[in-house]
Amino acid sequence: MEKEKTRYNDDELQEFKDIILKKMEIAKDEFKTIQNNLKNSEGGGEGTNNNYLTLDDGADTFEKENLNQLAAHQLKFIKNLEAAMVRIENKTYGICKTSGKLIPKERLRAVPHTTQTIEAKLKR
């Protein structure tokens, strides 16, 4: 009788590390783009003398709020990926924090920063 696997081996961890590093590079590039868009949107509308809020001002505000939310979401994603890298270094990556079972490879490939199996996540 084969003993149930309790952790991923070093080769498997390296595969996940590669996936995470690629995702992190893309996420950081996207974050920089969002930051640049935010900086560019802050420069508009300053030199006008009228005191009325125009539709353009409202659209600009909406866009800034959207960009701020995107930036916050992207930063959280990057931090989650960084935490996953720490788990790889500690060799605890891929172990469900709720059940202690191994998270299936397919799930980790799709959502490499996850800390739970689908079953554990759905029980919340």
Backbone as JSON, one array per atom type, in Angstrom:
{
  "sequence": "MEKEKTRYNDDELQEFKDIILKKMEIAKDEFKTIQNNLKNSEGGGEGTNNNYLTLDDGADTFEKENLNQLAAHQLKFIKNLEAAMVRIENKTYGICKTSGKLIPKERLRAVPHTTQTIEAKLKR",
  "N": [[0.85, -1.19, 0.0], [0.65, 2.14, -0.96], [2.02, 4.99, 0.55], [0.3, 8.0, 1.3], [1.1, 10.99, -0.35], [2.67, 13.74, 1.21], [3.92, 16.13, 0.76], [5.31, 18.23, -1.84], [8.01, 17.31, -4.0], [11.44, 18.48, -4.54], [11.88, 18.97, -7.3], [9.27, 19.3, -8.25], [8.54, 21.52, -6.73], [10.27, 23.37, -7.85], [9.17, 23.64, -10.39], [6.76, 24.94, -9.75], [7.83, 27.23, -8.64], [8.99, 28.43, -10.88], [6.67, 29.02, -12.36], [5.44, 30.85, -10.62], [7.37, 32.91, -10.51], [7.27, 33.85, -13.16], [4.61, 34.78, -13.26], [4.79, 36.73, -11.3], [6.57, 38.57, -12.43], [5.05, 39.51, -14.62], [2.87, 40.57, -13.18], [4.12, 42.62, -11.72], [4.97, 44.27, -13.79], [2.47, 45.04, -14.81], [1.52, 46.4, -12.58], [3.28, 48.6, -12.51], [2.51, 49.84, -14.89], [-0.11, 50.58, -14.24], [0.43, 52.36, -12.15], [1.8, 54.35, -13.59], [-0.26, 55.21, -15.29], [-1.94, 56.27, -13.36], [-0.36, 58.42, -12.4], [-0.24, 59.96, -14.74], [-2.94, 60.62, -15.04], [-3.37, 62.28, -12.94], [-2.38, 64.75, -13.58], [-4.13, 66.16, -15.19], [-6.66, 68.7, -15.81], [-6.01, 70.74, -14.02], [-5.41, 73.44, -14.59], [-7.69, 75.05, -15.0], [-10.1, 77.71, -14.62], [-12.78, 77.62, -13.96], [-15.37, 76.91, -11.57], [-17.05, 74.79, -11.65], [-18.03, 71.41, -11.55], [-17.28, 69.37, -14.1], [-18.49, 66.97, -16.55], [-16.3, 65.66, -17.51], [-14.51, 65.93, -15.38], [-15.78, 64.33, -13.49], [-15.6, 61.86, -14.77], [-12.84, 61.61, -14.83], [-12.31, 61.38, -12.07], [-13.65, 59.0, -11.52], [-12.12, 57.27, -13.09], [-9.63, 57.47, -11.83], [-10.26, 56.37, -9.31], [-10.88, 53.79, -10.11], [-8.38, 52.99, -11.14], [-6.87, 53.15, -8.8], [-8.07, 51.1, -7.31], [-7.45, 48.91, -8.95], [-4.66, 48.98, -8.74], [-4.33, 48.44, -5.99], [-5.4, 45.86, -5.88], [-3.62, 44.52, -7.56], [-1.25, 44.82, -6.14], [-1.83, 43.32, -3.85], [-2.03, 40.79, -5.03], [0.63, 40.45, -5.88], [1.91, 40.39, -3.37], [0.75, 38.04, -2.36], [1.85, 36.19, -4.15], [4.54, 36.49, -3.46], [4.43, 35.51, -0.86], [3.84, 32.87, -1.43], [6.24, 32.12, -2.59], [7.88, 32.14, -0.34], [6.75, 29.99, 1.04], [7.52, 27.97, -0.7], [10.3, 28.02, -0.36], [10.36, 27.22, 2.3], [9.47, 24.72, 2.02], [6.8, 24.13, 2.42], [4.94, 24.62, 0.6], [1.96, 24.17, -1.24], [0.53, 22.71, 0.53], [-2.53, 22.38, 2.05], [-3.82, 24.9, 4.1], [-5.99, 24.53, 5.7], [-6.95, 21.83, 5.68], [-4.63, 20.33, 5.66], [-3.99, 18.62, 3.66], [-2.51, 17.71, 0.48], [-2.55, 20.13, -2.03], [-4.01, 19.8, -5.2], [-1.95, 19.53, -8.15], [-2.96, 20.66, -10.52], [-4.63, 22.71, -9.63], [-2.78, 24.35, -8.33], [-1.22, 25.09, -10.48], [-2.99, 26.67, -11.88], [-3.8, 28.59, -9.97], [-1.39, 29.73, -8.47], [-0.79, 30.94, -6.01], [-2.51, 30.01, -4.13], [-3.72, 28.79, -0.95], [-5.31, 26.82, -0.16], [-7.21, 23.79, -0.7], [-9.77, 23.2, -3.16], [-12.04, 22.08, -1.96], [-11.71, 22.78, 0.77], [-11.82, 25.56, 0.55], [-14.42, 25.96, -0.38], [-15.9, 25.21, 1.83], [-15.95, 27.3, 3.6]],
  "CA": [[0.0, 0.0, 0.0], [1.46, 3.35, -1.12], [1.74, 6.05, 1.52], [-0.19, 9.24, 0.67], [2.11, 12.03, -0.45], [2.35, 14.84, 2.13], [4.5, 17.37, 0.26], [5.9, 18.14, -3.17], [9.48, 17.18, -3.98], [12.17, 19.68, -4.97], [11.65, 19.21, -8.73], [7.91, 19.84, -8.36], [8.58, 22.87, -6.17], [10.95, 24.22, -8.84], [8.18, 23.92, -11.44], [5.84, 25.96, -9.22], [8.63, 28.45, -8.47], [9.09, 29.04, -12.21], [5.35, 29.57, -12.68], [5.22, 32.02, -9.76], [8.28, 33.98, -10.94], [6.72, 34.42, -14.4], [3.4, 35.53, -12.9], [5.21, 37.89, -10.52], [7.15, 39.53, -13.37], [3.91, 40.1, -15.34], [2.1, 41.36, -12.22], [4.88, 43.83, -11.39], [4.89, 45.14, -14.98], [1.12, 45.6, -14.84], [1.44, 47.37, -11.49], [3.99, 49.8, -12.97], [1.65, 50.48, -15.9], [-1.23, 51.2, -13.51], [1.0, 53.53, -11.45], [2.07, 55.39, -14.61], [-1.56, 55.74, -15.69], [-2.41, 57.11, -12.25], [0.43, 59.66, -12.43], [-0.66, 60.73, -15.91], [-4.31, 61.11, -14.86], [-3.37, 63.32, -11.89], [-1.95, 66.03, -14.14], [-5.17, 66.82, -15.99], [-7.72, 69.5, -15.21], [-5.55, 71.63, -12.94], [-5.26, 74.84, -14.96], [-8.94, 75.72, -15.36], [-10.57, 78.66, -13.62], [-14.19, 77.5, -13.58], [-15.58, 76.2, -10.32], [-18.1, 73.79, -11.85], [-17.59, 70.05, -11.83], [-17.75, 68.97, -15.43], [-18.59, 65.53, -16.74], [-14.93, 65.16, -17.64], [-13.94, 65.83, -14.02], [-16.38, 63.14, -12.88], [-15.01, 60.69, -15.44], [-11.46, 61.51, -14.35], [-12.37, 60.88, -10.7], [-14.03, 57.6, -11.62], [-10.97, 56.53, -13.62], [-8.61, 57.42, -10.76], [-10.71, 55.39, -8.31], [-10.71, 52.49, -10.75], [-6.95, 52.7, -11.19], [-6.44, 52.89, -7.42], [-8.54, 49.75, -6.96], [-6.63, 47.97, -9.71], [-3.32, 48.99, -8.14], [-4.42, 47.74, -4.7], [-5.62, 44.45, -6.19], [-2.37, 44.0, -8.13], [-0.27, 44.76, -5.05], [-2.22, 42.17, -3.03], [-1.66, 39.62, -5.81], [2.09, 40.34, -5.81], [2.24, 39.96, -2.0], [0.36, 36.63, -2.26], [2.86, 35.42, -4.88], [5.76, 36.51, -2.64], [4.2, 34.59, 0.26], [3.95, 31.53, -2.0], [7.68, 31.86, -2.75], [8.39, 31.81, 1.0], [6.31, 28.62, 1.32], [8.38, 27.08, -1.49], [11.6, 27.95, 0.33], [10.16, 26.47, 3.55], [8.97, 23.4, 1.6], [5.42, 23.93, 2.89], [4.1, 25.03, -0.52], [1.05, 23.17, -1.78], [-0.16, 22.02, 1.62], [-3.71, 23.15, 2.42], [-3.73, 25.43, 5.47], [-7.18, 24.12, 6.44], [-7.06, 20.38, 5.83], [-3.31, 19.7, 5.75], [-3.8, 17.75, 2.5], [-1.79, 18.29, -0.64], [-3.38, 20.8, -3.03], [-3.7, 19.21, -6.5], [-1.06, 20.3, -9.04], [-3.75, 21.42, -11.49], [-5.09, 23.92, -8.94], [-1.61, 25.19, -8.08], [-0.79, 25.67, -11.76], [-3.97, 27.71, -12.24], [-3.8, 29.62, -8.93], [-0.18, 29.32, -7.74], [-0.67, 31.54, -4.69], [-3.55, 29.48, -3.25], [-3.28, 28.1, 0.27], [-6.35, 25.86, 0.19], [-7.83, 22.97, -1.72], [-11.1, 23.7, -3.54], [-12.98, 21.59, -0.94], [-11.56, 23.6, 1.97], [-12.26, 26.91, 0.23], [-15.88, 25.96, -0.5], [-16.52, 24.97, 3.14], [-15.96, 28.55, 4.38]],
  "C": [[0.89, 1.25, 0.0], [1.02, 4.41, -0.11], [1.31, 7.32, 0.78], [0.89, 10.31, 0.76], [1.71, 13.22, 0.43], [2.98, 16.17, 1.71], [5.08, 17.13, -1.12], [7.41, 18.05, -3.07], [10.13, 18.43, -4.6], [11.95, 20.0, -6.46], [10.26, 19.82, -8.95], [7.87, 21.28, -7.84], [9.25, 23.84, -7.15], [10.0, 24.59, -9.97], [7.23, 25.04, -10.98], [6.57, 27.3, -9.05], [8.74, 29.18, -9.81], [7.78, 29.7, -12.61], [5.13, 30.88, -11.91], [6.11, 33.19, -10.19], [7.78, 34.65, -12.21], [5.51, 35.29, -14.1], [3.77, 36.82, -12.16], [5.79, 38.98, -11.44], [6.03, 40.26, -14.13], [3.13, 41.03, -14.41], [2.81, 42.67, -11.88], [4.88, 44.81, -12.57], [3.53, 45.82, -15.06], [0.94, 46.66, -13.75], [2.12, 48.68, -11.88], [3.15, 50.57, -13.98], [0.5, 51.22, -15.21], [-0.74, 52.46, -12.79], [1.26, 54.67, -12.42], [0.77, 56.02, -15.08], [-2.14, 56.65, -14.61], [-1.68, 58.45, -12.24], [-0.02, 60.55, -13.57], [-2.06, 61.32, -15.73], [-4.37, 62.22, -13.81], [-3.01, 64.7, -12.44], [-3.04, 66.81, -14.83], [-6.11, 67.68, -15.18], [-7.3, 70.51, -14.18], [-5.64, 73.11, -13.32], [-6.55, 75.58, -15.27], [-9.41, 76.63, -14.23], [-12.03, 78.49, -13.24], [-14.35, 76.62, -12.35], [-16.62, 75.1, -10.45], [-17.48, 72.42, -12.15], [-18.16, 69.63, -13.18], [-17.86, 67.46, -15.49], [-17.2, 64.92, -16.86], [-14.27, 64.98, -16.28], [-14.48, 64.58, -13.32], [-15.8, 61.87, -13.47], [-13.57, 60.49, -14.98], [-11.41, 60.93, -12.93], [-12.67, 59.39, -10.7], [-12.84, 56.76, -12.09], [-9.87, 56.39, -12.57], [-8.99, 56.39, -9.7], [-10.53, 53.98, -8.84], [-9.25, 52.07, -10.75], [-6.4, 52.4, -9.79], [-6.85, 51.49, -6.97], [-7.72, 48.68, -7.67], [-5.23, 47.85, -9.11], [-3.32, 48.22, -6.82], [-4.57, 46.23, -4.92], [-4.32, 43.81, -6.7], [-1.31, 43.85, -7.05], [-0.56, 43.56, -4.13], [-1.82, 40.87, -3.72], [-0.15, 39.38, -5.73], [2.51, 39.84, -4.42], [1.88, 38.48, -1.79], [1.36, 35.73, -2.99], [4.17, 35.37, -4.09], [5.62, 35.56, -1.45], [4.31, 33.13, -0.22], [5.42, 31.14, -2.19], [8.31, 31.48, -1.41], [8.01, 30.37, 1.36], [7.13, 27.6, 0.52], [9.72, 26.91, -0.8], [11.5, 27.13, 1.62], [9.7, 25.04, 3.29], [7.59, 23.08, 2.19], [4.43, 24.29, 1.78], [3.22, 23.86, -0.96], [0.32, 22.37, -0.72], [-1.32, 22.91, 2.08], [-3.63, 23.59, 3.88], [-4.91, 24.99, 6.33], [-7.18, 22.62, 6.73], [-5.72, 19.67, 6.02], [-3.02, 18.76, 4.59], [-3.04, 18.5, 1.41], [-2.78, 18.89, -1.63], [-3.02, 20.2, -4.39], [-2.86, 20.14, -7.39], [-1.84, 21.18, -10.0], [-4.21, 22.75, -10.88], [-3.92, 24.88, -8.73], [-1.09, 25.82, -9.38], [-1.71, 26.82, -12.17], [-3.93, 28.88, -11.27], [-2.6, 29.34, -8.01], [-0.02, 29.9, -6.34], [-1.69, 30.98, -3.7], [-2.96, 28.77, -2.04], [-4.29, 27.04, 0.69], [-6.76, 25.0, -1.0], [-9.19, 23.59, -2.04], [-12.11, 23.33, -2.44], [-12.92, 22.47, 0.31], [-12.07, 25.02, 1.72], [-13.78, 26.99, 0.17], [-16.6, 25.77, 0.84], [-16.66, 26.25, 3.96], [-17.34, 29.07, 4.59]]
}
